[in-house]
Amino acid sequence: MIKALARSPAGQRTIGRLVAGWLRLLRATQTAVIDPPDAIAEADRLGPFILAMWHGEHFMLPVARPDHWQVKAIISRSGDGEIIATVCERFGIGAIRASAGVTPEQIRRRGGVMGLIAALRELEQGAIVALTADVPKGPRRRAGEGIVAMARHSGRPVVPFAVATTHRFHLDNWDRAAINLPFGRFAFVTGEPIVIGRDEDVAAAQRRIEEGLDRVHARADLLVKGLAEPAPRSEWGPLARPDWGMPAAETSGEAGRG
């Protein structure tokens, strides 16, 4: 019965509303830890940016998003994507319905090119674009070319982002999706912004994104387990960026105070 419900559009929207209620319960029972403590203010100084996550660790984004962040999330056209889009809608997050692929046929069928165009438009208009860096269905935690193309063409920085909770379990699927549970700590971790040069090697850019995401996820895990304390302040330092990329919003030349 549950599988049948999840296959129908009405059922997917119902599940999405239930998941949204569950997320609100989680946040109401958890103690938030933001790392570094000035992460939100420092991110605000960047102007529009690309918020990168790993698949399976992205479900808490709707309740982690600061209220003043205008976020557009890239969400697949699948049934699972319809559920996630409903959740995001309940929290004021807009959806760009597309996902990446490995083959040209997958990219066409999943709306990858149109999704990239829409994301670039949103960034130009001042929105934060959130997406998972890895491509369904695997390999897990390997950045695809889509996020690199978005960063190259927009000139906007990629900000690695992780959310973790003390109590959770993982599904036995391709992305080891985390199912978050109430009580304990809720860690919101951002990493140093990553700027991708227009001529940068794609594989090198992918590795930098992967390393940044792995660092913030490891950090979030330590924080919710009580094995680390939040950094006293951001250590982002000056944001190295290509001359062709960044709009005038970053005239200070810094993303944070080193």
N, C-alpha and C positions, 0 to 999 in steps of 0.2 A: 504493500500500500504506500509506504514512504517513497519507494522508487518511482511508483506511478505519479505520486504528487510532485516529485522533483522534475518529472519530464514535461509537465504542463506549465505554460506561462503563468496561469493563476496560482498554481501550486508553488512555483518558484518565488513569486512575489510574497506569498504567505510565509514561506520559509525565511525569506529575507527580513520580513518584519519581526519574526520571532528571534532571529539572530541579532537584530538591532537591539531588541529588549534585553537579550542575554549580555551584550556588550555593555549596556548601561549598568546592569547589575554588577558586572565585573569591576567597572571603574568606581562604583559606589562603595565597594568593599575593599579596595586596595589603596595602599600608600604610594603615591607617585614619587619617582626619583628621576630627575632630569639631569642628564650628563652631557656636556658640562652644564652647570646651572644657568649660564648665560647663553645657552645654545639657541633658544628661540630669538632672543634679541640679535645675536650675531647673524642668524639666518635671515632675519628681516633686513639686515644691512646689504645683503646680496642683491636685492631685487628679485625678479622671477628666477627660479632655479628648477632643476630636475631632481625630484626626490626619489632616490633609488632604494629598493628593498629586494630581498630574496623571496621567491615563491615559498609559500607555506608558513611564512613569518609575517605576513602582511595584514592579517585579519583585524588587528587592533588599531590600524591606521585611523578609522573613523572617530574613535574616542581619544586617540592621541593627538590629533590635529588641533593646534591652537585655534580658537574661535575666529581670529582675524585673518587666518590664512585662507586665501581663495584657492582651493585645490581642485584640479581636474584629474581624475584617475583614468588611466588606460585600462580598460576591462574587456576581456574576451567576449565574443559573441555567443559563447556556449551557454548551456543551461546553468552551469555553476556561475558563469559570468552574470547571468540575469539575477541570480540570488545576491551576488556581491554588489551589483549596481543598485538593487533595491536597498540594501544596507546603507550604501554610501548616500543615496538620496535622502534617507531618513536623518542623516547627519549633515546635510547641506553640502555634500561633495558631488560635483558634476562628473559625468562619465563620458569618456571617448571610447566608443565601442570598437575595439580592434585588438589584435595581438600579433606578435611576431611569428615567424616561421623559419624553417631551415631551408626548404626548397622554394623556388619561385612560385610553384602552385600553391603551397601552404601560405605563403605571404599574400597571394592574390585572394585566396578563399577566406583568410582571416582578416582581411582589410588592413594589412600592414602598411601599405603605401598611403592610403587615405588617412589612416590613424596618425602617421608621421606628419602629414600635412596639417591635420587638425591640431596636433600637439604644438607644432611650430607656431601656428596662429595664436593659440592660447598663451604661449610664452611671450609672444610679441605684444599681446594685449595685457600682460602683467600677471597672469596666473602662474601658480606653481603646478607643474605636471608631475604626478606620482605614477610610478610603474615598477613592476618587478623586472629586474635586470636579466634573469635567466628565462629561457624559452620553454614553454610547455611542449612535450613532456620530457624534458631533460636534454642534455645532462644537467643534473642538479648543481646549483651554485656555480654555473659557468655563464658569464655575461654574454649575451647575444650581441649581434652587430647593430640591432635597432637602437639601443640606448646610445651607442657610440655615434651613429648617424644623427640622432637628435641633438646631441651635445655639439657635434661638429657644425651642423647647419644653423643652429640657433646661437651659438657662442655662449650659451648659459652654462654655469657650473653644475656638476652632478654632486649632490649631497648624499652620502651614504647614511642610511637611516635604519635603526633597529628598535623593535619593541619586544620586551620579554616580560613574563610574569613568573612569580615564584612557583606557582602550581600550574602544571600543564602536562599534557601527554601528547605523543606524536602518532599520527596515523601511519599505517603501513602502505603508503602510496609513493609515487615517484618523487614528490617534493618533501616527504616526511612532515606533512602539515601539522603545525602546533595547534592543539585545542586548549585554549586558555581557561583556567578555572578561578573561582573567586578567592579572595583573601590574599594576604601576603603583600609583596611589593610589585610595582608596575614600573619598569624602567623604560625611559625614552632617551635614546642615545643618537646623537648625530656625529658624523665624522668630518674631517677636513674636506672642504670643497675640492673637487677634481675638475680642472679645466682641460678639455681635449682640444689640442691644436688641429687646425684644418688639415695639415699634412702629416699628422701623427700616424704612425703605424697602427692599424686596427687592432692587431693582436696585442700590442703593447698597451693600448688604451683599455682593452678588455681586462688585461691583467691588473691594471691600476684600479679599475672599478671593483674587481673581485677582491683584491687585497683590502680595499677600503671597507667593503661590506663585511668581509670576514672579521675585520678588527672590531667594528661596532657591534656585531652579533656576539663575539666573544666577550666584549666589555659588558653588554647588557646581561649576559648570562651570569657573569661574576657579581654584578650589582644585585640582582634579584636573589642570589644565593647568600648575600651578605659577606662575600669574600673580597669586596672592594668598596670604596667610598667614592662618591662623585668627585671629579676633578674640581679644584677651587675656581677655575675659570677656563675659558676657551684658550687653546694654544694654536689657533688657526694661522695667525701671522699674516703677512702680506699675501694677497691672492695673485699668483703669477698667471697672467692671462695674455693671449695673443692680441695684438693691436686691432685686428679685424673684427674681434668678436664682441666685446662687452659694450652695451649701450652706456650712455652717460650717467646712469644711476650710480656707478661705482667710481665717481670722480675722486674719491678719497684714496683709491688704490689699495684699499684694505678690506678684507672680509672679517677681520677680527683684530684684536689687540694682542700681538705676540708677546 
